[in-house]
Protein backbone atom coordinates (compact mmCIF):
# COMPACT_ATOMS: atom_id res chain seq x y z
CA UNK A 1 0.00 0.00 0.00
CA UNK A 2 1.31 3.49 -0.80
CA UNK A 3 2.03 5.81 2.10
CA UNK A 4 -0.12 8.91 1.72
CA UNK A 5 0.37 12.26 3.46
CA UNK A 6 -2.70 14.50 3.61
CA UNK A 7 -1.76 18.19 3.66
CA UNK A 8 -4.44 20.70 4.66
CA UNK A 9 -3.27 24.29 4.01
CA UNK A 10 -4.65 26.87 6.44
CA UNK A 11 -2.93 30.22 6.05
CA UNK A 12 -4.15 32.85 8.51
CA UNK A 13 -4.02 35.95 6.33
CA UNK A 14 -7.21 35.74 4.25
CA UNK A 15 -8.25 39.20 3.04
CA UNK A 16 -11.61 38.29 1.48
CA UNK A 17 -12.98 36.58 4.61
CA UNK A 18 -10.71 37.07 7.65
CA UNK A 19 -9.96 33.88 9.60
CA UNK A 20 -12.23 31.91 7.29
CA UNK A 21 -10.35 28.68 7.98
CA UNK A 22 -11.45 28.68 11.63
CA UNK A 23 -14.79 30.42 11.12
CA UNK A 24 -17.59 28.27 12.51
CA UNK A 25 -19.67 26.47 9.90
CA UNK A 26 -22.65 24.81 11.59
CA UNK A 27 -20.75 24.81 14.88
CA UNK A 28 -17.42 23.48 13.56
CA UNK A 29 -14.35 25.38 12.35
CA UNK A 30 -14.17 25.30 8.57
CA UNK A 31 -10.88 23.40 8.53
CA UNK A 32 -12.39 20.67 10.76
CA UNK A 33 -14.43 19.35 7.84
CA UNK A 34 -11.30 18.66 5.80
CA UNK A 35 -9.46 17.20 8.79
CA UNK A 36 -12.32 14.77 9.39
CA UNK A 37 -12.48 13.91 5.69
CA UNK A 38 -8.81 12.93 5.71
CA UNK A 39 -8.60 11.22 9.09
CA UNK A 40 -11.64 9.04 8.39
CA UNK A 41 -10.02 7.59 5.27
CA UNK A 42 -8.07 4.41 6.15
CA UNK A 43 -5.76 4.93 3.15
CA UNK A 44 -4.32 8.15 4.60
CA UNK A 45 -1.14 7.48 6.57
CA UNK A 46 -0.87 10.88 8.25
CA UNK A 47 -2.91 14.10 8.21
CA UNK A 48 -1.20 17.42 8.82
CA UNK A 49 -2.26 21.06 8.72
CA UNK A 50 0.26 23.47 7.21
CA UNK A 51 -0.34 26.82 8.90
CA UNK A 52 1.52 29.93 9.96
CA UNK A 53 -0.74 30.49 13.00
CA UNK A 54 -0.46 29.11 16.53
CA UNK A 55 -4.22 29.56 16.93
CA UNK A 56 -4.94 27.59 13.77
CA UNK A 57 -2.45 24.93 14.91
CA UNK A 58 -4.25 24.56 18.24
CA UNK A 59 -7.60 24.26 16.46
CA UNK A 60 -6.21 21.69 14.01
CA UNK A 61 -4.80 19.51 16.79
CA UNK A 62 -8.10 19.65 18.65
CA UNK A 63 -9.83 18.19 15.60
CA UNK A 64 -7.31 15.40 15.12
CA UNK A 65 -4.64 16.68 12.75
CA UNK A 66 -0.91 16.82 13.36
CA UNK A 67 0.87 20.17 13.14
CA UNK A 68 4.56 19.27 13.18
CA UNK A 69 5.76 22.75 12.19
CA UNK A 70 4.57 26.30 11.56
CA UNK A 71 4.78 27.33 7.93
CA UNK A 72 7.58 29.85 7.26
CA UNK A 73 6.44 33.38 6.40
CA UNK A 74 7.99 33.32 2.93
CA UNK A 75 5.56 30.57 1.83
CA UNK A 76 2.55 31.96 3.74
CA UNK A 77 2.02 35.19 1.79
CA UNK A 78 -1.01 36.23 -0.28
CA UNK A 79 0.79 35.28 -3.48
CA UNK A 80 2.42 32.09 -2.19
CA UNK A 81 1.80 29.14 -4.48
CA UNK A 82 0.88 25.56 -3.64
CA UNK A 83 4.26 24.14 -4.60
CA UNK A 84 6.01 26.03 -1.80
CA UNK A 85 4.07 24.61 1.14
CA UNK A 86 3.67 21.16 -0.42
CA UNK A 87 7.40 20.84 -1.04
CA UNK A 88 8.12 22.25 2.44
CA UNK A 89 5.94 19.54 4.03
CA UNK A 90 7.52 16.76 1.96
CA UNK A 91 11.06 17.96 2.71
CA UNK A 92 10.27 18.14 6.44
CA UNK A 93 9.31 14.48 6.58
CA UNK A 94 12.18 13.37 4.35
CA UNK A 95 14.56 15.09 6.78
CA UNK A 96 12.94 13.08 9.57
CA UNK A 97 13.21 9.85 7.53
CA UNK A 98 9.42 9.60 7.24
CA UNK A 99 8.80 8.85 3.57
CA UNK A 100 5.61 9.11 1.51
CA UNK A 101 4.60 7.98 -1.96
CA UNK A 102 1.67 10.35 -2.54
CA UNK A 103 0.59 13.68 -1.05
CA UNK A 104 -3.07 14.70 -0.94
CA UNK A 105 -3.82 18.43 -1.00
CA UNK A 106 -7.14 18.93 0.80
CA UNK A 107 -8.26 22.56 0.95
CA UNK A 108 -10.41 23.75 3.87
CA UNK A 109 -12.35 26.02 1.50
CA UNK A 110 -14.08 22.99 -0.07
CA UNK A 111 -15.74 21.45 2.99
CA UNK A 112 -18.53 19.51 1.26
CA UNK A 113 -16.51 17.33 -1.10
CA UNK A 114 -17.94 14.05 -2.41
CA UNK A 115 -17.11 10.78 -0.67
CA UNK A 116 -14.28 8.49 -1.81
CA UNK A 117 -12.22 11.08 -3.71
CA UNK A 118 -9.09 9.99 -1.85
CA UNK A 119 -9.65 6.32 -2.63
CA UNK A 120 -10.36 7.05 -6.30
CA UNK A 121 -7.29 9.26 -6.74
CA UNK A 122 -5.00 6.69 -5.12
CA UNK A 123 -6.44 4.04 -7.43
CA UNK A 124 -5.76 6.21 -10.49
CA UNK A 125 -2.13 6.85 -9.53
CA UNK A 126 -1.59 3.19 -8.62
CA UNK A 127 -3.06 1.89 -11.88
CA UNK A 128 -1.41 4.51 -14.11
CA UNK A 129 2.36 4.61 -13.49
CA UNK A 130 2.77 7.49 -15.98
CA UNK A 131 0.28 9.69 -14.10
CA UNK A 132 2.04 12.47 -12.20
CA UNK A 133 -1.03 13.70 -10.30
CA UNK A 134 -4.81 13.66 -10.05
CA UNK A 135 -7.12 16.62 -9.47
CA UNK A 136 -10.85 17.22 -9.20
CA UNK A 137 -12.52 19.08 -12.04
CA UNK A 138 -16.08 20.00 -13.01
CA UNK A 139 -17.59 20.72 -16.45
CA UNK A 140 -17.40 24.39 -17.40
CA UNK A 141 -20.69 26.29 -17.29
CA UNK A 142 -19.58 29.28 -19.37
CA UNK A 143 -17.76 27.72 -22.31
CA UNK A 144 -14.60 29.54 -23.49
CA UNK A 145 -15.82 29.26 -27.09
CA UNK A 146 -18.58 31.71 -26.11
CA UNK A 147 -16.18 34.17 -24.46
CA UNK A 148 -15.31 37.52 -26.06
CA UNK A 149 -12.55 40.06 -25.52
CA UNK A 150 -13.01 43.82 -25.98
CA UNK A 151 -10.39 45.83 -27.88
CA UNK A 152 -9.32 49.42 -27.15
CA UNK A 153 -11.59 50.72 -29.94
CA UNK A 154 -14.60 49.11 -28.24
CA UNK A 155 -15.05 46.27 -30.71
CA UNK A 156 -15.20 42.61 -29.70
CA UNK A 157 -13.66 39.44 -31.01
CA UNK A 158 -14.06 35.81 -30.04
CA UNK A 159 -11.55 34.78 -27.40
CA UNK A 160 -10.87 31.41 -29.06
CA UNK A 161 -9.22 32.10 -32.40
CA UNK A 162 -7.96 28.61 -33.22
CA UNK A 163 -11.30 27.74 -34.85
CA UNK A 164 -13.22 30.02 -37.21
CA UNK A 165 -16.21 31.64 -35.48
CA UNK A 166 -16.02 29.19 -32.59
CA UNK A 167 -18.66 31.28 -30.81
CA UNK A 168 -21.24 30.21 -33.42
CA UNK A 169 -20.84 26.47 -32.90
CA UNK A 170 -23.96 24.68 -31.60
CA UNK A 171 -23.74 23.38 -28.06
CA UNK A 172 -23.48 19.78 -29.29
CA UNK A 173 -20.30 20.65 -31.20
CA UNK A 174 -18.50 22.28 -28.28
CA UNK A 175 -15.58 20.25 -26.88
CA UNK A 176 -15.91 18.95 -23.34
CA UNK A 177 -13.92 21.28 -21.10
CA UNK A 178 -13.41 21.31 -17.34
CA UNK A 179 -12.25 23.74 -14.68
CA UNK A 180 -10.28 22.73 -11.62
CA UNK A 181 -11.99 22.66 -8.23
CA UNK A 182 -10.46 22.81 -4.78
CA UNK A 183 -11.83 19.51 -3.54
CA UNK A 184 -8.74 17.31 -3.89
CA UNK A 185 -5.37 17.05 -5.57
CA UNK A 186 -3.19 13.97 -5.26
CA UNK A 187 0.43 14.19 -6.40
CA UNK A 188 3.30 11.76 -6.41
CA UNK A 189 6.17 12.66 -4.09
CA UNK A 190 8.49 12.17 -7.07
CA UNK A 191 6.56 14.84 -8.99
CA UNK A 192 7.08 17.36 -6.17
CA UNK A 193 10.75 16.45 -5.92
CA UNK A 194 11.09 17.13 -9.66
CA UNK A 195 9.94 20.72 -9.09
CA UNK A 196 6.23 20.60 -9.93
CA UNK A 197 3.01 20.41 -7.92
CA UNK A 198 1.17 18.59 -10.71
CA UNK A 199 3.63 17.30 -13.32
CA UNK A 200 3.00 16.76 -17.01
CA UNK A 201 0.40 13.98 -16.96
CA UNK A 202 -2.56 15.01 -14.81
CA UNK A 203 -5.59 12.73 -14.56
CA UNK A 204 -9.10 14.02 -13.76
CA UNK A 205 -11.63 13.19 -11.09
CA UNK A 206 -14.84 14.68 -12.50
CA UNK A 207 -17.45 15.95 -10.05
CA UNK A 208 -20.70 17.83 -10.65
CA UNK A 209 -21.44 21.46 -9.85
CA UNK A 210 -23.95 20.33 -7.24
CA UNK A 211 -21.17 18.56 -5.32
CA UNK A 212 -18.81 21.52 -5.08
CA UNK A 213 -18.50 24.51 -2.77
CA UNK A 214 -15.53 26.88 -2.87
CA UNK A 215 -15.57 29.34 0.03
CA UNK A 216 -13.93 32.68 -0.70
CA UNK A 217 -16.58 35.12 0.53
CA UNK A 218 -19.38 35.45 3.05
CA UNK A 219 -21.93 34.55 0.35
CA UNK A 220 -20.02 31.32 -0.34
CA UNK A 221 -20.01 30.62 3.39
CA UNK A 222 -23.75 31.17 3.59
CA UNK A 223 -24.27 28.85 0.62
CA UNK A 224 -22.31 26.11 2.41
CA UNK A 225 -24.45 26.58 5.51
CA UNK A 226 -27.61 26.17 3.45
CA UNK A 227 -26.31 22.96 1.90
CA UNK A 228 -25.59 21.58 5.38
CA UNK A 229 -29.09 22.36 6.63
C-alpha positions in Angstrom: 0.0 0.0 0.0 1.3 3.5 -0.8 2.0 5.8 2.1 -0.1 8.9 1.7 0.4 12.3 3.5 -2.7 14.5 3.6 -1.8 18.2 3.7 -4.4 20.7 4.7 -3.3 24.3 4.0 -4.6 26.9 6.4 -2.9 30.2 6.1 -4.1 32.8 8.5 -4.0 36.0 6.3 -7.2 35.7 4.3 -8.2 39.2 3.0 -11.6 38.3 1.5 -13.0 36.6 4.6 -10.7 37.1 7.6 -10.0 33.9 9.6 -12.2 31.9 7.3 -10.3 28.7 8.0 -11.4 28.7 11.6 -14.8 30.4 11.1 -17.6 28.3 12.5 -19.7 26.5 9.9 -22.6 24.8 11.6 -20.8 24.8 14.9 -17.4 23.5 13.6 -14.3 25.4 12.3 -14.2 25.3 8.6 -10.9 23.4 8.5 -12.4 20.7 10.8 -14.4 19.4 7.8 -11.3 18.7 5.8 -9.5 17.2 8.8 -12.3 14.8 9.4 -12.5 13.9 5.7 -8.8 12.9 5.7 -8.6 11.2 9.1 -11.6 9.0 8.4 -10.0 7.6 5.3 -8.1 4.4 6.1 -5.8 4.9 3.2 -4.3 8.2 4.6 -1.1 7.5 6.6 -0.9 10.9 8.3 -2.9 14.1 8.2 -1.2 17.4 8.8 -2.3 21.1 8.7 0.3 23.5 7.2 -0.3 26.8 8.9 1.5 29.9 10.0 -0.7 30.5 13.0 -0.5 29.1 16.5 -4.2 29.6 16.9 -4.9 27.6 13.8 -2.5 24.9 14.9 -4.2 24.6 18.2 -7.6 24.3 16.5 -6.2 21.7 14.0 -4.8 19.5 16.8 -8.1 19.6 18.6 -9.8 18.2 15.6 -7.3 15.4 15.1 -4.6 16.7 12.7 -0.9 16.8 13.4 0.9 20.2 13.1 4.6 19.3 13.2 5.8 22.7 12.2 4.6 26.3 11.6 4.8 27.3 7.9 7.6 29.8 7.3 6.4 33.4 6.4 8.0 33.3 2.9 5.6 30.6 1.8 2.6 32.0 3.7 2.0 35.2 1.8 -1.0 36.2 -0.3 0.8 35.3 -3.5 2.4 32.1 -2.2 1.8 29.1 -4.5 0.9 25.6 -3.6 4.3 24.1 -4.6 6.0 26.0 -1.8 4.1 24.6 1.1 3.7 21.2 -0.4 7.4 20.8 -1.0 8.1 22.2 2.4 5.9 19.5 4.0 7.5 16.8 2.0 11.1 18.0 2.7 10.3 18.1 6.4 9.3 14.5 6.6 12.2 13.4 4.3 14.6 15.1 6.8 12.9 13.1 9.6 13.2 9.9 7.5 9.4 9.6 7.2 8.8 8.8 3.6 5.6 9.1 1.5 4.6 8.0 -2.0 1.7 10.4 -2.5 0.6 13.7 -1.1 -3.1 14.7 -0.9 -3.8 18.4 -1.0 -7.1 18.9 0.8 -8.3 22.6 0.9 -10.4 23.7 3.9 -12.3 26.0 1.5 -14.1 23.0 -0.1 -15.7 21.5 3.0 -18.5 19.5 1.3 -16.5 17.3 -1.1 -17.9 14.0 -2.4 -17.1 10.8 -0.7 -14.3 8.5 -1.8 -12.2 11.1 -3.7 -9.1 10.0 -1.9 -9.6 6.3 -2.6 -10.4 7.0 -6.3 -7.3 9.3 -6.7 -5.0 6.7 -5.1 -6.4 4.0 -7.4 -5.8 6.2 -10.5 -2.1 6.8 -9.5 -1.6 3.2 -8.6 -3.1 1.9 -11.9 -1.4 4.5 -14.1 2.4 4.6 -13.5 2.8 7.5 -16.0 0.3 9.7 -14.1 2.0 12.5 -12.2 -1.0 13.7 -10.3 -4.8 13.7 -10.0 -7.1 16.6 -9.5 -10.8 17.2 -9.2 -12.5 19.1 -12.0 -16.1 20.0 -13.0 -17.6 20.7 -16.5 -17.4 24.4 -17.4 -20.7 26.3 -17.3 -19.6 29.3 -19.4 -17.8 27.7 -22.3 -14.6 29.5 -23.5 -15.8 29.3 -27.1 -18.6 31.7 -26.1 -16.2 34.2 -24.5 -15.3 37.5 -26.1 -12.5 40.1 -25.5 -13.0 43.8 -26.0 -10.4 45.8 -27.9 -9.3 49.4 -27.1 -11.6 50.7 -29.9 -14.6 49.1 -28.2 -15.0 46.3 -30.7 -15.2 42.6 -29.7 -13.7 39.4 -31.0 -14.1 35.8 -30.0 -11.5 34.8 -27.4 -10.9 31.4 -29.1 -9.2 32.1 -32.4 -8.0 28.6 -33.2 -11.3 27.7 -34.9 -13.2 30.0 -37.2 -16.2 31.6 -35.5 -16.0 29.2 -32.6 -18.7 31.3 -30.8 -21.2 30.2 -33.4 -20.8 26.5 -32.9 -24.0 24.7 -31.6 -23.7 23.4 -28.1 -23.5 19.8 -29.3 -20.3 20.7 -31.2 -18.5 22.3 -28.3 -15.6 20.3 -26.9 -15.9 18.9 -23.3 -13.9 21.3 -21.1 -13.4 21.3 -17.3 -12.2 23.7 -14.7 -10.3 22.7 -11.6 -12.0 22.7 -8.2 -10.5 22.8 -4.8 -11.8 19.5 -3.5 -8.7 17.3 -3.9 -5.4 17.1 -5.6 -3.2 14.0 -5.3 0.4 14.2 -6.4 3.3 11.8 -6.4 6.2 12.7 -4.1 8.5 12.2 -7.1 6.6 14.8 -9.0 7.1 17.4 -6.2 10.7 16.4 -5.9 11.1 17.1 -9.7 9.9 20.7 -9.1 6.2 20.6 -9.9 3.0 20.4 -7.9 1.2 18.6 -10.7 3.6 17.3 -13.3 3.0 16.8 -17.0 0.4 14.0 -17.0 -2.6 15.0 -14.8 -5.6 12.7 -14.6 -9.1 14.0 -13.8 -11.6 13.2 -11.1 -14.8 14.7 -12.5 -17.4 15.9 -10.1 -20.7 17.8 -10.6 -21.4 21.5 -9.8 -24.0 20.3 -7.2 -21.2 18.6 -5.3 -18.8 21.5 -5.1 -18.5 24.5 -2.8 -15.5 26.9 -2.9 -15.6 29.3 0.0 -13.9 32.7 -0.7 -16.6 35.1 0.5 -19.4 35.5 3.1 -21.9 34.6 0.4 -20.0 31.3 -0.3 -20.0 30.6 3.4 -23.8 31.2 3.6 -24.3 28.8 0.6 -22.3 26.1 2.4 -24.4 26.6 5.5 -27.6 26.2 3.5 -26.3 23.0 1.9 -25.6 21.6 5.4 -29.1 22.4 6.6 
